[in-house]
Structure formats: structure tokens, C-alpha cells
Amino acid sequence: MSPAIQPSEFRRRRAALMNMMSAGAIAVIPAAGVRVRNRDTNYVFRQDSDFYYLTGYTEPDAVLVLAPGRDHGEVILFCRERHARSELYEGERLGPDRAAQVLGLDDAFPVNDIEDILPGMLEGRERIYITLGEYHEFDNKLMHWVSDIRARESGGAIPPGEFVALKHLLHEQRLLKSAAEIRVMREAARITCQAHERAMVHCRPGMTETQLEAEIIHEFMINGARTPAYPSIVGGGANACVLHYIENKDVLRKGDLVLIDAGCEYEHYASDVTRTFPVAGKFTRNQRALYELVLEANEQAITACRPGVVFTEPHEIALRIMVQGLLDLQLLAGDFDEIIATESYRSLCPHNTSHWLGMDVHDVGDYRVEGASRELEPGMLLTIEPGIYIPRHSSTEHLPASWRGMGIRIEDDVLITRTGAEVLTAAAVKSVAGIEALMAAGPGG
């Protein structure tokens, strides 16, 4: 099967990054390592997003070096050598002998030789582009190599003069998605939409949140997405008011809503979708009123998504709709403008409406430029996820019991296009009538 992102695109990404680097610079990008889960069992390996973005390489314990102007090749990979016994247990390795050709690099060396080779590449460079603080063991090695070069200055060695944050350049590059990336993210969205609808169809009172999560994971995996992009949230009743609830172990009860925030990772790209629906398939009057308020906020915020609009505008639109609606339902009291100004709405609407989406579910890229909210551009991909939560604790004791213990969030993935926006997750039903009809047709209906 042809890879989702072709080697030619990875080459273009590396070339674009090197063109943005200042003269006399070198970039060093470490890969992720294997992490121990418990005793001698490891977590399933997932490559560092920045490293994968530039290489497409999916093995651990590697380092990419970008050295513009280097006579013997500008793009160099240090990676694990082939090893028969390790490959017997873990599968085939690419190895340095094949890496250059397969990945479209200039050269590749065994990672065990990095201490003999990389310091020589660093010497004479004016600055090093790197993201410090994420891989402390590698950071320490790099500092040691630079210190050794500095110790030889009296003999004519020229150490790098400064470290420069790589992420400012690279993350701005990642923020604007290519056509190939958009194709992959459409597929991630398609799979995720199917998973949410599968959960609606199979949901019934008496099943556990874990069992409902299993329906979602099943749909991910049979469609080629082995893992979620983040721990799935399946919160029934008051659990939906815990924003990052992931215990997913309680019994789902008739009369409650269930909130599912789940998205698959497909070919290293994330989807992020939330749907809220009644466990027994029918909204109560209060549930419907609050749900339709959040739905209106979701839809109006999406309508605002287009080039030239600042990032915060969809949130401001969604927030004003929810605050006015909560006033109309007598779940908030006071003056509208004062509530907005003092942010007293945060007791019921605690989070913002959007974040970037891409290889990471909370993807990279600045939200502000020169102190101001940045404008949306074609190729950016963001979530729209307004929510209202009425927990059962002291802050809501003054509200009628029929409203308490209810959490509603509706989240879609939105691509900014040249002419407006494309909702990648539009296929996941979210109208009251659509949800009730879908659930009525399922085995629990």
C-alpha cells in the first residue's frame, strides 16, 4: 500500500525548514525513545511528531541532523543498526544502510556512532536549532559535546555560539496543512464519525462506560486506526462534568446523558470529536433545551470560521450564545455584559471553544502573533467545541435538581479553506432528531 505521505513531501518539509534557518546554522532533532510501562513491558511506541513530520521514520532511538551547506550531505540520520536477534522479537529494522534511499536522505549512520560523528558536524556552526527540555538525556549529551568543543577553543576549535528554539519555525510550518495531510485527516475524521455513530447505535441503559468505549475502539481498529489520538472520554451523567474524565467504568443509567470525546489517530494524524446523547435514546425536556443551546453555539461558531477571521472570534460567538441562553433558562442570573466582563459564566462554561488539530490532538502553532489573536488562514485546522456543564456540587446547589449532573459538549473538526471552511466531521449526526432516529434504529432502541 502506498504511504499516506510520500517521501517527496518529507523532502520538501526539510528543505523548507532549512531555508528558514539562519546562515551557518545546524538543526538537531531527536526521535522519541521506547518508554517502559511496567517491569519489562513497554508502551506501544509512537514517534515524536516533529521527528516524524520531517522524516516519516517510525523507529525509536534516532537523531535527524539538518546541516545546510555541508559538502558531504545536508540531511543525515542516525538510527539503529539491524540486529538479527532484536528483529526476531521486535520486527525488521530499516538500518542505516537502507535509510538514506528509503527516506530520501543524504546519508545515514549507526546511532551508536553519534558521539564520534555529530560533534564534528556541530563544530564551526554559529548556532544550533533544537527543542530543548523534551528529551533530557539527549540534551545533556548535546551540552557535553558543545562543552568539549569550547574546551578546545584555544587550539582553534570553533564552538556554536547559541542555541535557537527550533519549534518556532517548525511548528509554524506544521500549522498549515498540505493537501496530503488534509486527505489523511479527512480519513481520520471519517473513521471517528463512524465510531461515534456506532456508540449511539449500541448504547443502552445498564451497559458500562467501558463497554461503550469498546464499541468506539472496535470501529477505529477495523478501519485501520490502531490507536486513539488521546484517551477516550466516555462520561455518563455527572461524569460528563469532569472535563478530562477517563475512568470510563460506571454503569450508564436511563434518564442520563452520556458524553463521548474520542478520536482516532490515523497515519500519525488526529481526529477529535465530541458527541453527547441520551443513554436511553430520548432527550428529556431540560436535556433537549440545554443540548440545543450548545448545538446553536457549535453551529454559529463554525459559520464564523473563514480566512481573515481571528482565532478567538468563533469562541466569542459561541460564548455569547451560551451565556444568553443560560440567562433565558434562568441557570445564570445577572447582567449579560457584566457576566461576560467578569467571566462569571466559567462556573458553567469553563473552557475555550477551539484548539489547533493535526499530528497532535492539541496541535502546535502560536495562537497569538505580536500580541494579537492571529487570523485564520487556508490550511489551518481547528476544533469547535462549546460546552455547558452543571455539576453536582456546592456551586450549583441553588439550581433545580433536574438540571444538575448534566454535561454537554459538541465538537467538530474544521478546516479553513480559501473560500470558507469544511467541517471534516459533519457526518457524525448531532441534531436532536437525527440522534433520536439513529438510536431508535439500533439494538437498544
C-alpha positions as CSV (number, residue, x, y, z in Angstrom):
1,M,0.0,0.0,0.0
2,S,1.3,3.4,-0.9
3,P,2.3,5.6,2.1
4,A,-0.2,8.3,3.1
5,I,2.6,11.0,2.9
6,Q,5.1,10.4,0.1
7,P,8.9,10.8,0.6
8,S,8.9,13.8,-1.7
9,E,6.7,15.7,0.8
10,F,9.1,14.9,3.6
11,R,11.9,16.2,1.5
12,R,10.0,19.4,0.8
13,R,9.4,19.9,4.5
14,R,13.1,19.5,5.3
15,A,14.1,21.9,2.5
16,A,11.5,24.5,3.7
17,L,12.8,24.3,7.3
18,M,16.5,24.7,6.2
19,N,15.5,27.7,4.0
20,M,14.2,29.4,7.2
21,M,17.3,28.7,9.3
22,S,19.8,31.4,9.5
23,A,23.2,31.1,7.8
24,G,25.8,29.0,9.5
25,A,23.2,27.0,11.5
26,I,22.6,23.3,12.1
27,A,19.4,21.7,13.4
28,V,19.3,18.6,15.6
29,I,16.0,16.7,16.1
30,P,15.9,13.6,18.3
31,A,13.3,10.9,17.9
32,A,11.2,9.5,20.7
33,G,12.5,6.5,22.7
34,V,10.8,3.4,24.0
35,R,9.1,4.0,27.3
36,V,8.7,1.3,30.0
37,R,5.1,0.7,31.0
38,N,5.8,-1.7,33.9
39,R,8.7,-4.1,34.7
40,D,9.8,-5.4,31.3
41,T,6.8,-4.3,29.3
42,N,6.9,-1.2,27.1
43,Y,4.2,1.2,25.9
44,V,3.3,0.9,22.3
45,F,5.9,3.1,20.6
46,R,4.7,6.3,18.9
47,Q,7.2,8.5,17.1
48,D,7.8,12.1,18.1
49,S,5.6,14.3,16.0
50,D,8.3,16.8,14.9
51,F,10.6,14.0,14.0
52,Y,8.0,12.1,12.0
53,Y,6.9,15.3,10.3
54,L,10.4,15.7,8.9
55,T,11.3,12.1,8.2
56,G,8.4,9.6,8.1
57,Y,10.6,7.3,10.1
58,T,8.8,5.2,12.7
59,E,11.6,3.6,14.7
60,P,12.8,4.8,18.1
61,D,16.3,6.0,19.2
62,A,17.3,8.1,16.2
63,V,18.5,11.6,15.5
64,L,18.0,13.8,12.4
65,V,20.5,16.4,11.5
66,L,19.9,19.2,9.0
67,A,23.2,20.8,8.1
68,P,22.7,23.3,5.2
69,G,25.8,23.7,3.1
70,R,27.6,20.6,4.3
71,D,29.7,19.2,1.5
72,H,29.0,15.6,2.3
73,G,25.3,15.9,2.6
74,E,22.9,18.2,4.3
75,V,20.3,15.7,5.7
76,I,21.7,13.0,7.9
77,L,20.0,10.3,10.0
78,F,21.5,8.4,13.0
79,C,19.5,5.3,13.5
80,R,19.6,1.8,15.0
81,E,21.6,-0.8,13.1
82,R,20.0,-4.1,12.0
83,H,20.3,-6.8,14.6
84,A,19.1,-10.3,14.0
85,R,18.1,-11.3,17.5
86,S,16.3,-7.9,18.2
87,E,14.5,-8.2,14.9
88,L,13.3,-11.7,15.8
89,Y,11.4,-10.3,18.8
90,E,10.5,-6.8,17.6
91,G,10.4,-6.9,13.8
92,E,12.6,-5.7,10.9
93,R,14.6,-2.5,11.3
94,L,15.4,-0.2,8.4
95,G,19.0,0.2,9.4
96,P,21.4,2.9,8.2
97,D,22.3,1.1,5.0
98,R,18.8,1.4,3.6
99,A,17.6,4.5,5.4
100,A,19.1,7.1,3.0
101,Q,17.5,5.5,0.0
102,V,14.1,4.7,1.5
103,L,13.6,8.0,3.3
104,G,15.3,10.2,0.7
105,L,18.2,11.4,2.9
106,D,21.7,12.3,2.0
107,D,23.4,9.9,4.5
108,A,22.7,7.7,7.5
109,F,24.9,6.4,10.3
110,P,24.5,4.0,13.2
111,V,23.2,5.8,16.2
112,N,25.8,4.2,18.4
113,D,28.4,6.2,16.4
114,I,26.8,9.5,17.0
115,E,29.4,10.6,19.6
116,D,32.2,10.1,17.1
117,I,30.4,11.9,14.2
118,L,27.9,14.6,15.4
119,P,30.4,16.7,17.4
120,G,32.4,17.2,14.2
121,M,29.2,18.4,12.5
122,L,28.5,20.9,15.3
123,E,32.0,22.4,15.3
124,G,32.2,25.6,13.2
125,R,28.4,26.1,13.2
126,E,27.3,29.5,14.5
127,R,24.1,28.3,16.1
128,I,22.2,25.1,16.9
129,Y,18.4,24.8,16.3
130,I,16.9,22.4,18.7
131,T,13.8,22.0,21.0
132,L,15.3,21.6,24.5
133,G,13.5,20.2,27.5
134,E,11.7,17.3,25.9
135,Y,14.5,14.6,25.8
136,H,16.7,15.4,28.8
137,E,19.2,12.6,28.3
138,F,19.9,13.8,24.7
139,D,20.0,17.4,25.9
140,N,22.7,16.5,28.3
141,K,24.7,14.7,25.7
142,L,24.5,17.7,23.3
143,M,25.6,20.1,26.0
144,H,28.6,17.8,26.7
145,W,29.6,17.8,23.1
146,V,29.4,21.6,22.9
147,S,31.4,21.9,26.1
148,D,34.1,19.7,24.7
149,I,34.3,21.9,21.6
150,R,34.5,25.0,23.8
151,A,37.3,23.4,25.8
152,R,39.3,23.2,22.6
153,E,38.9,26.8,21.5
154,S,42.5,27.7,22.4
155,G,43.5,25.1,19.8
156,G,41.4,26.6,17.1
157,A,38.1,24.8,17.6
158,I,35.0,27.0,16.9
159,P,32.0,26.1,19.1
160,P,28.4,27.1,18.3
161,G,27.6,30.5,19.7
162,E,24.0,30.0,20.6
163,F,21.0,27.6,20.8
164,V,17.9,28.7,19.0
165,A,14.4,27.3,19.6
166,L,13.5,25.1,16.6
167,K,9.9,24.9,17.4
168,H,9.1,28.5,16.4
169,L,10.0,27.7,12.8
170,L,8.9,24.1,12.6
171,H,5.6,24.5,14.4
172,E,4.5,27.4,12.2
173,Q,5.3,25.1,9.2
174,R,3.2,22.3,10.8
175,L,0.3,24.7,11.4
176,L,-0.6,24.9,7.7
177,K,-1.6,21.5,6.4
178,S,-0.7,20.2,2.9
179,A,-3.1,18.6,0.5
180,A,-1.7,15.1,1.5
181,E,-2.2,15.9,5.2
182,I,-5.7,17.0,4.6
183,R,-6.5,13.8,2.9
184,V,-5.2,11.8,5.9
185,M,-7.2,13.9,8.3
186,R,-10.4,13.5,6.3
187,E,-9.9,9.8,6.7
188,A,-9.2,10.1,10.4
189,A,-12.4,12.2,10.7
190,R,-14.4,9.6,8.7
191,I,-13.4,6.8,10.9
192,T,-14.1,8.8,14.0
193,C,-17.6,9.8,12.8
194,Q,-18.4,6.1,12.2
195,A,-17.2,5.3,15.7
196,H,-19.4,7.9,17.4
197,E,-22.5,6.7,15.4
198,R,-21.6,3.1,16.3
199,A,-21.6,4.1,20.0
200,M,-25.1,5.8,19.6
201,V,-26.5,2.7,17.9
202,H,-25.2,0.3,20.6
203,C,-25.8,2.4,23.7
204,R,-28.4,1.2,26.2
205,P,-29.1,1.6,29.9
206,G,-27.2,-0.9,32.1
207,M,-24.1,-1.2,29.9
208,T,-20.9,0.3,31.3
209,E,-18.9,3.3,30.0
210,T,-16.1,0.7,29.3
211,Q,-18.4,-1.3,27.1
212,L,-19.4,1.8,25.1
213,E,-15.7,2.8,24.8
214,A,-15.1,-0.7,23.4
215,E,-17.5,0.0,20.5
216,I,-15.6,3.1,19.6
217,I,-12.2,1.3,19.7
218,H,-13.6,-1.5,17.6
219,E,-14.6,0.9,14.9
220,F,-11.2,2.6,15.0
221,M,-9.3,-0.6,14.6
222,I,-11.3,-2.3,11.9
223,N,-10.9,0.8,9.8
224,G,-7.1,0.8,10.1
225,A,-6.7,3.2,13.0
226,R,-5.0,1.1,15.7
227,T,-5.0,3.7,18.5
228,P,-7.0,6.6,19.7
229,A,-5.4,10.0,19.4
230,Y,-5.9,10.6,23.1
231,P,-7.5,8.7,26.0
232,S,-11.2,8.4,25.1
233,I,-13.7,10.2,27.4
234,V,-17.0,8.3,28.0
235,G,-18.8,10.0,30.8
236,G,-22.4,9.2,31.7
237,G,-24.5,11.5,33.9
238,A,-22.4,13.7,36.2
239,N,-19.2,12.1,34.9
240,A,-19.6,14.3,31.8
241,C,-18.9,17.3,34.0
242,V,-15.4,16.2,34.6
243,L,-13.7,17.6,31.5
244,H,-11.0,15.0,31.1
245,Y,-12.8,12.1,32.7
246,I,-11.1,8.8,31.5
247,E,-12.0,6.2,34.2
248,N,-14.9,5.1,31.9
249,K,-16.1,2.4,34.4
250,D,-19.5,3.4,35.7
251,V,-22.9,2.0,34.6
252,L,-24.9,4.1,32.2
253,R,-28.4,4.9,33.5
254,K,-31.7,5.5,31.9
255,G,-32.5,9.2,32.1
256,D,-28.9,10.4,31.9
257,L,-26.9,11.8,29.0
258,V,-23.5,10.3,28.0
259,L,-20.7,12.5,26.6
260,I,-18.1,10.8,24.4
261,D,-15.0,12.8,23.4
262,A,-13.0,10.4,21.3
263,G,-10.9,10.5,18.1
264,C,-8.7,8.1,16.3
265,E,-5.1,8.6,15.2
266,Y,-4.7,7.6,11.5
267,E,-1.3,7.6,9.9
268,H,0.0,9.8,12.7
269,Y,-2.8,12.4,12.4
270,A,-5.5,13.0,14.9
271,S,-9.3,13.5,14.8
272,D,-11.1,15.0,17.8
273,V,-14.9,14.7,18.1
274,T,-17.4,15.0,20.9
275,R,-21.0,14.0,20.8
276,T,-23.5,14.0,23.7
277,F,-26.7,11.9,23.6
278,P,-29.3,10.3,25.9
279,V,-28.4,6.8,27.2
280,A,-32.0,5.6,26.5
281,G,-32.3,7.3,23.1
282,K,-34.7,10.2,24.0
283,F,-33.8,13.6,25.4
284,T,-35.8,14.9,28.3
285,R,-37.2,18.5,28.0
286,N,-34.4,20.0,30.0
287,Q,-31.7,17.9,28.3
288,R,-33.1,19.0,24.9
289,A,-33.2,22.7,25.9
290,L,-29.6,22.7,27.1
291,Y,-28.4,20.5,24.2
292,E,-29.9,22.7,21.5
293,L,-28.3,25.7,23.2
294,V,-24.8,24.1,22.9
295,L,-25.7,23.0,19.3
296,E,-26.5,26.5,18.3
297,A,-23.2,27.7,19.8
298,N,-21.4,25.0,17.9
299,E,-23.1,25.8,14.5
300,Q,-22.8,29.5,14.8
301,A,-19.1,29.3,15.7
302,I,-18.5,27.0,12.7
303,T,-20.2,29.6,10.5
304,A,-17.7,32.2,11.6
305,C,-14.7,30.1,10.5
306,R,-13.2,31.6,7.4
307,P,-9.9,33.2,6.2
308,G,-9.3,36.6,7.9
309,V,-11.3,35.9,11.0
310,V,-9.2,36.0,14.2
311,F,-8.9,32.7,16.1
312,T,-10.8,34.0,19.1
313,E,-13.9,35.1,17.2
314,P,-15.6,31.6,17.0
315,H,-15.2,31.3,20.8
316,E,-16.6,34.7,21.4
317,I,-19.7,33.9,19.3
318,A,-20.2,30.6,21.0
319,L,-19.8,32.1,24.4
320,R,-22.3,34.9,23.9
321,I,-24.9,32.4,22.6
322,M,-24.4,30.2,25.6
323,V,-24.5,33.0,28.2
324,Q,-27.7,34.5,26.7
325,G,-29.3,31.0,26.6
326,L,-28.3,30.3,30.2
327,L,-29.9,33.6,31.2
328,D,-33.1,32.7,29.3
329,L,-33.2,29.3,31.1
330,Q,-32.6,31.0,34.4
331,L,-29.4,29.0,35.0
332,L,-27.4,32.2,35.2
333,A,-28.6,35.4,36.8
334,G,-27.4,39.0,36.3
335,D,-26.5,41.4,33.6
336,F,-25.3,39.9,30.3
337,D,-22.4,42.3,29.8
338,E,-21.3,42.1,33.4
339,I,-21.3,38.3,33.2
340,I,-19.1,38.4,30.1
341,A,-16.7,41.0,31.6
342,T,-16.3,39.3,34.9
343,E,-16.2,35.8,33.4
344,S,-18.7,34.5,36.0
345,Y,-20.0,32.2,33.3
346,R,-17.0,30.0,33.8
347,S,-18.8,28.1,36.6
348,L,-20.9,26.6,33.7
349,C,-18.8,27.2,30.6
350,P,-15.2,26.7,31.8
351,H,-13.2,26.1,28.7
352,N,-12.4,27.8,25.4
353,T,-14.1,26.7,22.1
354,S,-11.1,25.8,19.9
355,H,-7.6,24.5,19.6
356,W,-5.4,23.5,16.6
357,L,-5.6,20.0,15.4
358,G,-3.0,17.9,13.4
359,M,-0.4,15.4,14.3
360,D,-1.1,16.2,17.9
361,V,-4.6,16.4,19.2
362,H,-3.7,19.8,20.7
363,D,-1.5,20.7,17.8
364,V,1.3,23.1,17.6
365,G,1.4,26.7,16.3
366,D,1.0,30.1,18.0
367,Y,-2.5,31.4,18.8
368,R,-1.3,35.0,19.0
369,V,1.0,36.9,16.8
370,E,2.7,40.1,18.0
371,G,0.3,40.1,21.0
372,A,-2.9,39.8,19.0
373,S,-5.1,36.8,18.1
374,R,-3.9,35.5,14.8
375,E,-6.0,35.4,11.7
376,L,-7.3,32.1,10.3
377,E,-5.6,31.0,7.0
378,P,-6.4,28.3,4.5
379,G,-4.8,25.0,5.6
380,M,-5.3,25.6,9.3
381,L,-7.4,23.0,11.1
382,L,-9.1,23.7,14.4
383,T,-11.8,22.3,16.7
384,I,-15.1,23.9,17.5
385,E,-16.2,22.5,20.9
386,P,-18.5,24.6,23.1
387,G,-19.7,23.0,26.2
388,I,-22.0,23.6,29.2
389,Y,-21.6,21.7,32.5
390,I,-23.8,21.7,35.6
391,P,-22.0,19.6,38.1
392,R,-23.5,18.3,41.4
393,H,-21.5,20.4,43.9
394,S,-21.9,23.4,46.1
395,S,-21.6,25.9,43.3
396,T,-24.8,24.6,41.7
397,E,-26.9,24.0,44.9
398,H,-29.2,26.9,44.0
399,L,-30.2,25.3,40.7
400,P,-33.1,22.9,40.3
401,A,-32.1,19.3,40.7
402,S,-33.4,18.4,37.3
403,W,-30.6,20.4,35.7
404,R,-27.7,19.2,37.9
405,G,-25.3,16.5,36.9
406,M,-25.6,17.3,33.2
407,G,-22.6,17.9,30.9
408,I,-22.9,18.6,27.2
409,R,-20.2,19.2,24.7
410,I,-20.4,19.1,20.9
411,E,-17.1,19.1,19.0
412,D,-16.3,19.2,15.3
413,D,-13.0,19.4,13.3
414,V,-13.0,22.4,10.9
415,L,-10.6,23.0,8.0
416,I,-10.1,26.6,6.8
417,T,-10.3,26.7,3.0
418,R,-9.8,29.5,0.5
419,T,-13.5,30.3,0.4
420,G,-14.6,29.5,3.9
421,A,-14.5,26.2,5.9
422,E,-15.0,22.5,5.5
423,V,-16.4,20.5,8.5
424,L,-14.5,17.2,8.3
425,T,-16.7,15.7,11.0
426,A,-20.1,16.7,9.5
427,A,-21.0,13.0,9.0
428,A,-21.4,12.4,12.7
429,V,-25.1,13.1,13.5
430,K,-25.7,15.9,16.1
431,S,-29.2,17.2,15.7
432,V,-31.7,16.1,18.3
433,A,-34.0,14.4,15.7
434,G,-31.0,12.8,14.0
435,I,-29.6,11.3,17.2
436,E,-33.0,10.0,18.4
437,A,-33.7,8.4,15.0
438,L,-30.3,6.8,14.8
439,M,-30.6,5.4,18.3
440,A,-34.2,4.1,17.7
441,A,-32.9,2.1,14.8
442,G,-30.2,0.3,16.9
443,P,-30.4,-2.8,19.0
444,G,-31.1,-0.7,22.1
445,G,-33.8,1.4,20.5
